[in-house]
C-alpha cells in the first residue's frame, strides 16, 4: 500500500502574505479563528453557491472544530480557487496532481477595496512587519510508515518480540527531542495528563514510562503500548499493581483500543478476560486485529477467523459480532506463498480500512470529547441517585452498621429500586461488585442528600446545553 503526502496547504511566500492579510481581515474579533459566521461573510465574496461552499468548509474543517485556523483557512482559499476554476471539490482532490504551491489565490469580489479602506484607517504599521512564518503541517502523510517506524525504533522504549519482551506501559508522544522519561517523573509533571496514575502507586509507576520524539503526527495522536497479558502458568504470578485498573484508566481517556491477536495464539487467558471486562462501557472504541495472518494458508485462516470470533463472543458478552481486521501489520511484504494473490488483496483492503479509522482519530476528537462528557454527566447523575437512596435507607438512631452491611450485600436490589423509582436505563448503572468494594470504605450516614436543583441542571445541560453547543461545530452551509 502506498501513502503519499497531500500537497494541499503548501504555498509560496508571496501567497502567504496575501493569505495572512485576508485571514486578519476575516477574523472579525481578532481571536485567531474564523468561525462559521465569519466564513459565510468572507466566502460570499467568491460568488460561489452554498452548494459549492459546503464541501470547502467540510474539507478545511476536517477535525470538526467549528472554526478555521490560519492553516485551515489557507486550505479553504485553495479549494475556493479550484472551485472557481470548475473543479469538483471532493476529498479525492487532496491527492490529485494539482500544483498547490503555485496555485493563484481565488478571486474575491470587493475584497481589495475593503482591505484598502482598512489599511487607510488603521494606525498600525505594515501588517507584515512581524516577519512570522507559518508552515502547513500535513498530519496524515506517511502515517502508516511512521507507525511501522514506532514498532522498530529503539528510542520508543518498547521491545518487539516473543512474549514477554514488553513488561511496561509505554506512552509515545510528541516532544522536542528523542528521550525516555521514567513514570514517577511523568506522573508529577503538570503539563502532562498522567497525574491520575499516582493512585496506582510506585509499583506501577516503575513499570511506566513516556517516550518522546518530534513528529507532526504525535502533535495530534498519542500511542500507549501495554505489556503483554499473562497466560498459562504465568497467570499465577500476580503483578505488583492493579493491571486491569490501569487499563481501565487509559481506556476511559483514549479514542481507540486495539486488541491484538495472532493466528498461533487465539486463547483468551483469564487475565485477558479481566482486561476485556474492564473495558465495559467503551465498546465503541474497541477494534480487534488479527495480526501475522500471512503465516497461515487460506484454509487455515478461515478456521482461525472462526475460532477467534467464537472466543470473542464468549468474552465480550454481546450478540453483535465484533469487526476483526485481518492482515500482516508490519514493515515486511505479505507472504504470498502462504496467502496467494487473493489473500494479499484482502490484507491490503483490511489495512486500508484500519488506516482510515486511525486517520479519523484527530478528525473525531471533538465528537469524542462531547461523547465522553455526556457519558460522565449521565454517570454522575446515576451516582447521585444511588448515594441519596443509600443515605435515605439508613435508620435515624439504632442498627446503622447492620443496615449498611445489608444494603451493600443487596446492592443489586437497591440498584433496581433506584432504577424503577427514577425511570433510569439499567445499562447506565455501574458494576455492582466494584461499587460494593468502593462503598465498604464509607459511612452511609455521612453521605450527601439528593439536590433536585443540581439534577435539573444536569438534565437541562443534556437536553438543551449540549445540543446548542453542537451547533457551533456543524458546517455553516448545512
N, C-alpha and C positions, 0 to 999 in steps of 0.2 A: 504494500500500500504506500502511495506517495502522498505526502502532505507538503504543499507549497505555501509560502508566506503570501498573504494578500497584500497587493500593492496599495490598496486604498489607504488614505491617511498620509501618504508621502507627498511632499510639495517642495517647491523651490523657495528660496529666501525672499524673493520678490513677492510671491503669492502669500508667504507667511505674514508679511507686513500688512497686506490687504485684509487678510482674514482676521488678524488681531484687531484692526481698526473696526471691522464690521462686527466682531464679537463684542467689543466695548460699547458700540452703538446699540446693538440689540439687547444687551444686558441692562434692562431699564433700571434696576435697583442696585446695580454695581456689586452683586454678591458673587460674581464669577460663575453664574449659572444662567442658562437660557431655559426658562420654564415654558410650558405649553402655550400660555397666553403670549409670551414674548415671541415664540416661534411663529404663531399664527399671524401676528402683525408683520414680522420681518419676512417670512417666506412668501407672504402675499405679493411682495414686490417682484417675485419671479414670474407672476402671471400664469402659474400652473394651477390646474384644478385641484380640488381637495382629494380627488381620487388618485392623482399623481403624487400629491404631497404625503399621503398616508404611508406608503412604503418607505419614503425617505426618512420620516421620523422613526418608523419601526426598526429600520436597519441602523440608523445613527444611535438610537437609544436602545441598543440590543440588550443592555443589562436591566432595562425597565426601571431606571432610577427616577423617571418623571422629569428629567431635565437634561440639558446638554452642557458638558464642559467644553473647553476650547478644542480638544482633540475630536470630540464627537461633533462639534459644530463644523469643523473643517470637513469632516466626513460628509455631513449633510450638504454642505455647499458643493462638494464634488459630485454628489448624487444629483443635486439640482441642475448642475451643468450638463450632466449626462441626460437627464430627463428633457431638458430644453433642446438637446441635440437629437431627440427622438428615440433614445434607448429605453427599453423596458426595465424598470427598476425592480429587480428581484435579488435574492441572496446570491444567486449564481454570478451576479456581476462582480462580486468581491474577488472571484478567482478568474476573472476574464483577463484579456491581454491589453486592457486599456492603460495608456501611459499616464497614470495619475500625477506623476512628478511634473509633467509639463501641461497638464490639463488646465485650461483657462478658467478663471472664476465665472460663475453664472452671471447673466445679465439681470440686474436688479433695478427695475424702473423707478426713477426718482430718488435712488439712494445717494447718488453723487451730490445732488442739491442739498439733501438733509445733512450729509457729512460736512459740506461746505459751510452751512449755517452753524453747525456745532463747532467747527474749528474757529469760525469768526467770533462766536460768542464766548468761547472758552478762554479763560485767563491763564490756563496752564500752558506749559511749554509743549514742544512737539511730543506727541504721544509715543513716539518710537525711541525716546531718549534713554529709556531704561536698559535697552540692549539685551533684554532677557530673551532666550531662545527656547522654543518649545519643540519637542520631538514626539512624533506619534509612536505609541507602543503597540506593536502587533501582538496582542496577548495570545492568540490562538496558533501562531505559526510554530511549526516544529514541536507541537505539543506532545505527540506520541514519542518522538525521538527523545525528548527530554525525560519523559517517564522512564524510557529504557536506560537513559544515562543515569538516572537516580538508582536504578537497580544494580548497576555495575560500578558505581562510583564508590571509592573507598573513603570519600570525605563525608558521606552521609552518616557514618557510624553504624550502618546496617550491614550484616554479613549474610550473603545469599548462599544457600547450600542445603544439604540434607539436615533434617531435624537433629539436634536442637541448636543450630548455629545462632539464631536470634534469641537473646534472653532478656530483652528490654524493650520498652516503648520508646520509639524514636520519632520525634516530630521534625519534619523537614520544612523549613520556612525561609522566607526572604531575609537577607542580611547583607551588610556592607562587604563581607568577605567570607571565605570558606572556613568555618570553625565549628567545633562542638562545645556545647555548654552543659555542664552537669545539671541534673534535675533539681538539686537543692538550690542552686543559684537561679535557675529559671523560675522556680515557684515563688521567689520573693521579688522578682523584677516587676515593677509597677507597670511597665509598658508592654507586658506580655499577659495573655489571658489564661494563665495557668495557676493562679494563686489558690484556686479551689482545690487543687490536688494536694495541698498540705494536709488535708484531713485524712489522707491515706497513710501518713507517717513517713518516717525516714526510710523504712524498709522498701517502700515503693519508690521514693524519690531517688534512691541509689540505683534503681533499675529503670530510670527515666532520663532521657537526655534530649537536647534540642540541637539539631544540625542546621546551620545557616549557610546559605550561598546566594550570591547575587544573580537573579534571573527575573525577567519581566513577568513570567508566569506565576512565580511564587509571590508576587505582589497581590495576587487575587486568589490563589489556592494554596492551602497548606495540607501536606500529607502527614498521616500518622501511621506508622508501621508498628504493629503489635507483635508480641512474642508468639511463637507457635504454641497452639494449645497442646496440653499433655494427653497422652493416650496410653493404654496398656498399663504395665506395672508402674510407669512413672506417675500415674494419677494418684498413687498412694502417698507420694511425697508432696506435702502441702506447700504452697507458695507462702512466702513470709508476709504477703499483703493480700488484700481483697481484690483478686484479679477480675472477677465479674463486676465488682463495684466500680473499678477503674474504667472498664469497657463501657459500662452503662453511663458513666460521666462523660466520656468522649462521644458516645452515641447521641446524647441529648444536645450536643453542641455542633455536631458535624452535619454536612449536607448529603453525604453519600457513604454507604457502608458496603464494602466488597467482602464477601465470604468466598475464600479461595479453596478449591478442591483440585486434586489431580487424579487421573484415572486409576492409579495404583493404590489409592488410599481414600476410599469413599466412606469408611465407617465414621459415624458421629460419636465421638467419645463422650463420657459423662461431663467432662469439663467443657467441651464444645457445646454440649446441650445446655449447660447452665449459662454459657455466654449468650447463646441464641435466645434463651428465655429472658435474659436481662435486657434484650433489645425490644421487649414488648412496648408497643406504643410508637415504635419507629419503623414499622413495617414498610412504609412508603420509601424509606431510604435504602432498604436492603437490595443489593444486586448480587446474584450468585454467579461465580465464574468457574468454569471447568477448564483449568489450565493444562498445558502439556498434552492436549488431545491428539497431537500428531504422533504420539508414542504408541498408539494402538491403531489397528486397521479399522475399516468402516464397519464391519460386523461387530467387532468388539466395542467400538464406540457407541453403537446403538444400544448394546446391553449395559454399558457403563452409564449412559444417559438415563436409561430406565431405572437402574439401581439407585442413582443419585436422587432422582425425583421421588422414588419410594422412601428413601431415608429422610429427605427433607419434609415430605408430607407428614411423617410421624413427629418430627421435631417442631415444626412451625405451627402445627395445630390449626391449620386453615384449610378450608375446602378448595380455595383457589390454588392453581399451580403457579409456582414462582418462575419468573423468567430466568433462564440459565444461558449465559454467554459461553459459547464453546470456541476454543481456539488455542493457539500457542503464543502466549503473550510474552515474547522475549525478543532479543535482537538477532536471533538466528532465523534463517529461512525455514519455511514449513517443510517437513519431511514428506515429500510427495511419494516416496517409495511405500510408505505405510498408508497414507490417506488417499492417494490418487488425485487426479485433477479436480474431481467433484469436491473432495474434502478441502482442497486448497481454496476453492472458490467460496465454500461455506465459511471457512475460517476468516477469510478476508471480509465477508459481509458481516459476520459477527463482530469482528474487530472494528469495523466502521460504526456499527450500532453502539458499541461500548464507548468508542471515542466520542461519538456525538453526545452521549449522556455526560461524559466528563467535561466536554467543552461547554455544555449548557450550565455547568455549576455557577460560574460568575454571572451568567445572564439571569439565573433564577434566584440569585442571592436575596433580592428584595422580597420576592414572594415567599421564600423560605423563612425569612425573619418574621414576617407578618404571621405566617402559619404557626411558627413556634410560639410567638407571642400569644396568639389566640388559644393554643393548647395550654399554655401556662395559666392564662386567665381562667379557663374552664377548670383546670386542676385546683387553682386557688379557691374558686367558688365551692367546689365539691369539698375541699379540705375544711373550709369554714363551716359548712353544714354538718360535717361529721363531728368536728370538735364541739360545736354548740350542742349537738344531740347528746354526746357523751357527758358533757357538763350538766345538761338538764336531767339526765338519768341518775345522777348522784344524789344520795339522801342528804338531808339537811344536817343531821346530827350523828346517828349511830350506824355502824356497819359500812363505813366508806371503803375500807380495804377490801372486804368481801365483794362489794358491789363492783368495784373497779376490776377485780380479777374476773368476775362473772362476765362483765362487758367485753373484756379482752378475749376470754375463751369463746364467746359467742359473737365475735366481731362480724362475721359474715351475715348473721341475722340482723345485727344492728345496721349494717350497710343496706340491707333490704328495706328496713324501716325508713331510713333516710331517703332512699330512692323513691319509695311509694309516697311518702309524705310530700316531697317537693317535686315529684314527677321528673326525675333526673334519669339520663341514659345509664344503664348498668355498665356499659363499656367505659365510661369516664371514671369509674371508681378505681382507686389504687389497689395494688396487690395486697391481699389480706394478710398473708404471712409476714411480709415485710413491714406492713403497718403495725402488726402486733409487736414486732421487735422494737419498733420506734416508740410505741405507746408505753411499753413496760418501764421506760425510764422517766415517765412523767406522772405528776399528781393530777388526776382528773378534776379535783376540787378547785384547782387554780387555773383551769383553762378559761379562755375568753368566751363570753356570751356572744350570740349572733347579733350583728349590727345590720338591720334591714336596709339602712340607707347606703351602706357600703356595697351590699349585694345588688341594690338597684343601680348603683353607679357602674358596677361591672356589667350588668345587663344592658344599660344604656350605651356603654362603650362598645360592646359586642354587636348591639343592634343598630347603632347609629354612628358611633365614632369611627369604627374600623371601615364601614362602607364609605364614609366621607373621605377617609384617608386614602382609600384605594383609588378614588377618583383622581388624585394627584399623580398617579403612576400610569394612567392609561394614555393611549395615543390621543392627542388633542384633535385628531382628524377623524376619530371614530364617530 
